[in-house]
Amino acid sequence: MTRRGAAMTLALVGGAIVGAVITVAVGGGAPAPAAPVSPTVTTATVVRTDLATTVLTGGTLGYAPTGPVVNRLAGTYTVLPAVGSVIRADQVLYRVDDQPVVLMTGSTPAWRPLALGVSDGPDVAELQADLIASGDAAGVSRASGHLDGPTADAIERWQRAEGYAPTGQIALGQVVFLPAPVLVGAENVAPGEVASPGDLPFQVSTTDRTVTVPLNPNLPPVTVGEVVSIVLPSNAATAGKVTAIGPPSPGSPLSGSSSSQSATQSVLTVVPDDPSATGSGSGVVVQVSLTTQAVSRVLAVPVSALLALAGGGYGVEIVGPSGHHRLVGVTTGLFAGSRVQVRGRGITAGVKVVVAQ
């Protein structure tokens, strides 16, 4: 072969190699497989908390009952209070022949005239305490229950302030003793009607919000002081506390029931922690949440963290600090709402567990 021929052969071979390299470089060959993407997981923290299961039962929201306003005077009703008004100690309840009947604070009802010479008693002590509170009791330092000269002088001062003739003695019917301020309810009489001793001129309650809950054998045991939840018609819930368990109080919705069973049925009295959250309605039907089971200071996870194991029982998937996952078996306790009590190896407060999305 001549030198020229050899040179041409080398050039063709070299061109073929270069072409092959260029083809690989441009085409790129088969693509490399993509790296697998780790699935996104949602975690929750093991917490130490209190758990409770509850049951709902019906109750009636309104105002706590109080003793009735009993008229002791004869004459004509001339002034009655407006329904919904609040009458406090040393304020006028109503008027008979334009003479005021005044509310005073006390648990013993007025049952006799009060004047010098009456025997000592709790009604005298109540009168003295009210005269001291009103500022008319100069010379009366304490509610002794003994009606002496200084107390009679204080009565005269009080009578002048209220518009009575200053006789120094309080006739039966001039005052009504009740334990607390009253909220005026429906009227039983109207101005201009005849007033007779023994009348109940209008209904009254206290100004305290309360819920009355009838008890039945299907409800869990309840104790005085127990914290409950009051579910209002709006489905909003507010906390309350059981303050009494027993027969219905006079004036409560159940006390006047015509059913002998209802009349003797025990009730819970529940007082809301925040009365303003319950509105101002009376006779409102509500639900009260009572505790059926409770545990304190236990470890809990969301129910959605539980995994059913092939051999039975449950486990949870723990996520370690390095991101390593491991499955551990757990013993479950109380299920309460969206959480469940758990015990198991490595289950401590603060540990992360995987929850279902």
C-alpha positions, 0 to 999 in steps of 0.5 A: 500500500502506498503512503497516501493510501495508508493515510486515507485508511487511518483517517476513515478509521479515526472518523468512525471512532469520533463519530461513535463517540459523538453519537453516544455523547449526543444520544446519552444512552439509557437513562439512569433509574430515579432514586426512590422517594421516601413516603411522607409520614405524620407523627404525634407525641406521646403525652402524659394526661388525664382521660375520661369517658362521659355520658350525656343526660338531660337537664334544665337550665334556669335560676336557682329557686328560693322561698316565696314572697308571701304577703301578710298585709290586707288592702289593695295592691298599688305597685308591683315590680316589673317581671325580670327586675332584680330586688336586693336587700333594703329595696321595695318588693311591692306596695299595699295601700301605697305602703312599701313591703321591703326585702331584708336578708335572712333565712328565717321568715317573718312570722311576728311583729318585732318590737320591744318586749319580744323574745330573742330570736333569729328573726330579731338578729336578721333585722339587726343585721339588715339595719346595720347594713343599711346604715340605720343602726347607730348604737347597734353594734352587732346582731345579738337577737335581743331587741333592745332600746337602741334597736327600737331607735334604729327601727324608727330611723329605718321607718322614716327612710322608707316612708312608714310612721316611726313607731319603733316596731315593725308590723308583720308584713312590713318586711320579707326575709329571704336569703338572697336578692330575688329575680321577679317572675310571673305575676299572680295579681295585678295592681288594683286587686285586693291584697289578702294575707297569704297571697303570693303576689308574684313568682321569684327565684334567685339570681344564681344560674343553675342546672337541675338534672334528674337522676336515674339508675342508668347514670354513673355515680356522681359526687358533690364537687364533681366537675361536669360539662354543660352542653347548651342548645348552641352546642357550646360547652361550659364547665360546671360543678355538682353542688347538691344531690337530693330531692328537688328544691321547692320552686324547681321544675321537678318539685311541682310535678304531678307525677309522684315518681318525679316528685320524689326523684333525686336530682343533681344541682349543677352550678356553671363556673361562668354563669354569663356563658349560659345566657339568661333564659329559664327552663332551657333544655340542656345536656350535662356530660357525666364521667363514666370512667377516668384515669389520671396521669397516664401515657396516651397517643391518638387512636389513629396511631394504633396498628393491628398486629397479625398475632393480635393486639396493637402496636405503634410505630416509633420514630427515633431521634435519628429518624429510624422507625421501629414497631413496638407492641403496646397494651391499651387502656381507656379509650377516650375520644380521639386518644387512648391510654397505652403502655409498652417498652420504649413508650415514654412522654415525648416519644414520636409515633406515626399516625394514620393520615 
